[in-house]
Amino acid sequence: MDIKICGLSTEDTVAAALNGGATHVGFIFFPRSPRHVAPQQAAALSGAAKGRAQVVAVTVDADDATLDTLVRVVEPDMLQLHGEETPERVRAVKQRFGLPVMKAQAISNLADLTAAQRFAGVADRLLFDAKAPKGAVLPGGNGVAFDWTLLAGLDASLPYMLSGGLNASNVGDAVARTNPSGLDISSGVERTPGIKDVALIESFFAAIRSATQRAA
Ligand SMILES: O=C(O)c1ccccc1N[C@@H]1O[C@H](COP(=O)(O)O)[C@@H](O)[C@H]1O
């Protein structure tokens, strides 16, 4: 199972993610987020991940000029589009940059899952996240889970990562209920918003290990 630790901003937490077995490390490029990093900072941090994990640049309705800079400076392996991007926009981004795209879809009901099917054959992967609470500043990273039972019977024509409110206490249950091809976590391994914690990252990986051992 792929595991993405998202919203990293320090060397020690990038190292903890990689040592724990992260297959993806995510950097947030959204100025309103407490996890926002400058492209040069992400480029420096992601050096440690080269050859060990995929570097994911997370953006929200970013324009071409912003993406041009990110792709040039950070050289990510994948773009995560976490805004209101349409299938046409996803197609255009893939064509312009030649990079795989993971499209986030906010989920609060079955209609949202149906809407996600618009990206079949367009995005390389989906990321199911909870719909942001009313008044939230961020479209993701709010530490809120959605009703995982909505995923039962999902036509899994697209691989997806499960995200939204995951932490060491609930990840075992999440895996048992949804059997996703990937997991994505941000605020569940933080001490305070934007401040990742090495011990919480280690606990998260330990919880995944015991969940997968139980399932085997
Ligand atoms: O984390 C952020 O600040 C963020 C900002 C803008 C778009 C996406 C963001 N994070 C993504 O949100 C999900 C879930 O986060 P959490 O575990 O519930 O805190 C994760 O995919 C991040 O990539």
Ligand as a Chemical Component Dictionary entry (heavy atoms), coordinates in Angstrom:
data_LIG
# 
_chem_comp.id                   LIG 
_chem_comp.type                 NON-POLYMER 
_chem_comp.pdbx_formal_charge   0 
_chem_comp.three_letter_code    LIG 
# 
loop_
_chem_comp_atom.comp_id 
_chem_comp_atom.atom_id 
_chem_comp_atom.alt_atom_id 
_chem_comp_atom.type_symbol 
_chem_comp_atom.charge 
_chem_comp_atom.model_Cartn_x 
_chem_comp_atom.model_Cartn_y 
_chem_comp_atom.model_Cartn_z 
_chem_comp_atom.pdbx_ordinal 
LIG O1  O1  O 0 -2.615 20.346 4.262  1  
LIG C1  C1  C 0 -2.894 21.447 3.749  2  
LIG O2  O2  O 0 -2.660 22.513 4.321  3  
LIG C2  C2  C 0 -3.564 21.479 2.406  4  
LIG C3  C3  C 0 -3.778 22.706 1.814  5  
LIG C4  C4  C 0 -4.370 22.778 0.580  6  
LIG C5  C5  C 0 -4.750 21.634 -0.083 7  
LIG C6  C6  C 0 -4.542 20.383 0.490  8  
LIG C7  C7  C 0 -3.950 20.287 1.742  9  
LIG N1  N1  N 0 -3.723 19.079 2.344  10 
LIG C8  C8  C 0 -4.212 17.820 1.912  11 
LIG O3  O3  O 0 -5.341 17.476 2.697  12 
LIG C9  C9  C 0 -5.445 16.075 2.824  13 
LIG C10 C10 C 0 -5.918 15.624 4.186  14 
LIG O4  O4  O 0 -5.297 16.227 5.222  15 
LIG P1  P1  P 0 -5.549 15.768 6.751  16 
LIG O5  O5  O 0 -4.789 14.479 6.943  17 
LIG O6  O6  O 0 -7.008 15.622 6.948  18 
LIG O7  O7  O 0 -4.974 16.864 7.557  19 
LIG C11 C11 C 0 -4.085 15.548 2.459  20 
LIG O8  O8  O 0 -4.313 14.897 1.248  21 
LIG C12 C12 C 0 -3.231 16.713 2.128  22 
LIG O9  O9  O 0 -2.581 16.452 0.903  23 
# 
loop_
_chem_comp_bond.comp_id 
_chem_comp_bond.atom_id_1 
_chem_comp_bond.atom_id_2 
_chem_comp_bond.value_order 
_chem_comp_bond.pdbx_ordinal 
LIG O1  C1  DOUB 1  
LIG C1  O2  SING 2  
LIG C1  C2  SING 3  
LIG C2  C3  SING 4  
LIG C2  C7  DOUB 5  
LIG C3  C4  DOUB 6  
LIG C4  C5  SING 7  
LIG C5  C6  DOUB 8  
LIG C6  C7  SING 9  
LIG C7  N1  SING 10 
LIG N1  C8  SING 11 
LIG C8  O3  SING 12 
LIG C8  C12 SING 13 
LIG O3  C9  SING 14 
LIG C9  C10 SING 15 
LIG C9  C11 SING 16 
LIG C10 O4  SING 17 
LIG O4  P1  SING 18 
LIG P1  O5  DOUB 19 
LIG P1  O6  SING 20 
LIG P1  O7  SING 21 
LIG C11 O8  SING 22 
LIG C11 C12 SING 23 
LIG C12 O9  SING 24 
# 
